[in-house]
Amino acid sequence: MLKIVCPECGEEWVAAKAEVALHSKFQCEECGSILVVVREDPLKIEIDTPSEIMDDDEFEEYDDEDED
């Protein structure tokens, strides 16, 4: 088991080592921040910040006419 500490609020919890891999994401139950593993050994967790440049595949088209 690994101890994970939210860098935003300091909340601590444990996770199975199998769940903690490079680029895996967690949500802090205390503050709601999305956290990402940026290094496995030693473990380093950072707040996930969405990139400002997104691929077109990441956008969903929205059509106002579909709403009733």
C-alpha positions in Angstrom: 0.0 0.0 0.0 1.1 3.5 -0.8 0.2 6.7 1.1 -1.0 9.5 -1.2 -1.2 13.1 0.0 -3.2 15.7 -1.9 -0.9 18.6 -2.7 -3.9 21.0 -2.6 -5.4 20.3 0.8 -3.1 17.8 2.5 -5.8 15.0 2.7 -4.1 11.6 3.0 -5.3 8.1 1.9 -3.8 4.8 0.9 -3.9 3.1 -2.4 -2.8 -0.3 -3.6 0.5 -0.2 -5.4 -1.1 -1.7 -8.5 -3.4 1.3 -8.7 -0.6 3.8 -8.7 1.1 3.9 -12.1 2.7 6.8 -14.0 0.0 9.1 -15.3 -2.8 7.4 -13.3 -5.4 9.9 -11.9 -7.2 10.2 -8.6 -9.8 12.6 -7.3 -9.3 13.9 -3.8 -12.5 13.2 -1.8 -11.8 16.2 0.4 -11.3 19.1 -2.0 -12.3 17.5 -5.4 -8.9 18.1 -7.1 -7.9 15.8 -9.8 -4.4 14.4 -9.1 -2.0 12.7 -11.4 1.1 10.5 -10.7 4.1 12.3 -12.3 6.8 10.0 -10.9 6.6 6.5 -9.4 9.8 6.2 -7.5 9.8 8.1 -5.3 6.1 8.7 -5.6 5.2 12.3 -6.7 1.6 13.5 -7.1 0.6 16.8 -8.7 -2.7 18.5 -9.4 -3.7 17.7 -12.9 -4.0 20.8 -15.0 -5.8 20.4 -18.4 -3.7 21.4 -21.3 -4.8 24.5 -23.2 -4.4 22.8 -26.5 -6.7 19.9 -27.1 -7.0 17.5 -30.0 -10.2 17.8 -32.1 -11.0 14.2 -31.0 -11.4 15.5 -27.4 -14.3 17.8 -28.3 -17.9 16.5 -28.5 -20.2 18.3 -30.9 -23.2 19.9 -29.3 -26.4 20.6 -31.2 -29.0 22.9 -29.5 -31.7 21.4 -31.7 -31.3 18.0 -30.0 -32.7 19.4 -26.7 -36.4 19.1 -26.0 
